[in-house]
């Protein structure tokens, strides 16, 4: 009888120990999952939240290009599709509608004013999805193949070679992600725009040598942005 009691007591202890280990394991798994989510959110800031204001100091003109949550009605009133359709895009009506939707929802994801993204696309490619620059940048937001391949790896997009950059949806997604990446790197909108246009290596080299960066591209984008804002209904 005593042996039976000892056996039952040992079994009860083992069960309690197993329950404790199970709870401990669940807690550790939960913590690891949360840590992974935080790390992913930091790596891809637009994936889990919509920053309605710049999350960091980005320079004197940065606040202007981030979408104000209180002005969402104005964004709806502004006809993105109508603006796109004023250019020779080479797309069908349905493709232009899809492009307008991508620009809007990707802008909301990162907190950009969609009109600011329209300005960049206009300067980069005049809304021609097949545009190719003299240096080989391609698509609506003029992504270099090497940069596109790098971005595809970072955000787990399918990369099927250079042809990937001619897909309007993928090109827009890559361009907006890359611009935000430059904003996080330089914490200044002007520097980020120059880096988007000329590459971070160029910006780093100029800053290292203490030289002034050209303002031509920045002025073109911001000037076009102001003109687009004036066209609001």
GIKACOR-V291905 format. One record per residue. N is the residue number from 1. RES is the residue in one small letter. PSI is psi as a letter, one per 30 degrees, with the letter a starting at -180 (none if undefined). NEAR is the number of other ideal C-beta (glycine too) atoms within 8 Angstrom. Layout:
n:res:psi:near
N:RES:PSI:NEAR
N:RES:PSI:NEAR
//
This chain:
n:res:psi:near
1:x:e:4
2:x:e:5
3:x:e:6
4:x:e:7
5:x:e:8
6:x:e:8
7:x:e:8
8:x:e:8
9:x:e:8
10:x:e:8
11:x:e:8
12:x:e:8
13:x:e:8
14:x:e:8
15:x:e:8
16:x:e:8
17:x:e:8
18:x:e:8
19:x:e:8
20:x:e:8
21:x:e:8
22:x:e:8
23:x:e:8
24:x:e:8
25:x:e:8
26:x:e:8
27:x:e:8
28:x:e:8
29:x:e:8
30:x:e:8
31:x:e:8
32:x:e:8
33:x:e:8
34:x:e:8
35:x:e:8
36:x:e:8
37:x:e:9
38:x:e:8
39:x:e:8
40:x:e:10
41:x:e:11
42:x:e:6
43:x:e:7
44:x:i:10
45:x:f:13
46:x:f:12
47:x:e:7
48:x:f:7
49:x:l:6
50:x:j:8
51:x:j:11
52:x:f:8
53:x:l:8
54:x:k:11
55:x:f:5
56:x:l:7
57:x:k:7
58:x:g:11
59:x:l:10
60:x:f:3
61:x:g:9
62:x:e:13
63:x:f:8
64:x:f:8
65:x:f:10
66:x:k:13
67:x:k:13
68:x:k:7
69:x:f:6
70:x:f:4
71:x:g:8
72:x:e:8
73:x:e:6
74:x:e:8
75:x:e:11
76:x:e:6
77:x:f:8
78:x:k:11
79:x:j:7
80:x:e:11
81:x:e:9
82:x:e:7
83:x:e:11
84:x:e:14
85:x:f:8
86:x:f:5
87:x:l:9
88:x:i:6
89:x:f:12
90:x:g:6
91:x:l:9
92:x:l:5
93:x:e:6
94:x:e:6
95:x:e:10
96:x:e:13
97:x:e:9
98:x:e:10
99:x:e:15
100:x:e:11
101:x:e:8
102:x:e:12
103:x:e:15
104:x:e:11
105:x:e:8
106:x:e:13
107:x:e:15
108:x:e:10
109:x:e:10
110:x:f:13
111:x:g:13
112:x:l:12
113:x:k:11
114:x:e:14
115:x:f:11
116:x:e:13
117:x:e:14
118:x:e:13
119:x:e:13
120:x:e:13
121:x:e:14
122:x:e:12
123:x:e:9
124:x:e:10
125:x:g:12
126:x:h:7
127:x:h:11
128:x:j:11
129:x:f:14
130:x:g:7
131:x:k:12
132:x:k:6
133:x:l:8
134:x:f:3
135:x:f:5
136:x:g:8
137:x:k:10
138:x:l:15
139:x:a:15
140:x:e:15
141:x:g:14
142:x:i:12
143:x:k:15
144:x:k:11
145:x:e:11
146:x:e:6
147:x:e:10
148:x:e:15
149:x:e:9
150:x:e:8
151:x:e:13
152:x:e:13
153:x:e:8
154:x:e:9
155:x:g:10
156:x:h:5
157:x:k:10
158:x:k:5
159:x:j:9
160:x:h:5
161:x:a:6
162:x:e:8
163:x:f:7
164:x:e:13
165:x:f:13
166:x:f:11
167:x:j:10
168:x:e:14
169:x:e:9
170:x:e:10
171:x:e:16
172:x:e:16
173:x:e:12
174:x:e:17
175:x:e:14
176:x:e:16
177:x:e:14
178:x:e:13
179:x:e:12
180:x:e:11
181:x:e:8
182:x:e:14
183:x:e:14
184:x:e:8
185:x:e:9
186:x:f:9
187:x:h:10
188:x:k:10
189:x:e:11
190:x:e:11
191:x:e:14
192:x:e:14
193:x:e:13
194:x:e:14
195:x:e:14
196:x:e:9
197:x:e:7
198:x:f:7
199:x:k:8
200:x:f:8
201:x:e:6
202:x:e:10
203:x:e:14
204:x:e:8
205:x:e:8
206:x:e:10
207:x:e:10
208:x:e:6
209:x:f:6
210:x:g:4
211:x:l:6
212:x:k:4
213:x:k:10
214:x:k:6
215:x:f:7
216:x:e:6
217:x:e:12
218:x:e:10
219:x:e:8
220:x:e:9
221:x:e:13
222:x:e:10
223:x:e:8
224:x:e:11
225:x:e:13
226:x:e:8
227:x:e:8
228:x:e:12
229:x:e:8
230:x:f:6
231:x:g:6
232:x:k:8
233:x:none:4
//
